[in-house]
Amino acid sequence: MIGSFTGLNPIIILVSLLIGAKLAGILGLVIAVPLASVIKTLWDNPKAESSRENPSRRKS
């Protein structure tokens, strides 16, 4: 259910919730899945992020 919304594997969601709870308690549970989703997005698109930072590196 939430995996299809975020694009994350259910195991990754569970692990991120466990880590978030261990590090920050209730607040960690609240921000664990959105943070994991942001990390996945940045991990999947490193070229898109670097081309935004430095427009001269874009290929036309």
Secondary structure, 3 states (H helix, E strand, C coil): CHHHHHCCCHHHHHHHHHHHHHHHHHHHHHHHHHHHHHHHHHHHCHHHHHHHHCHHHCCC
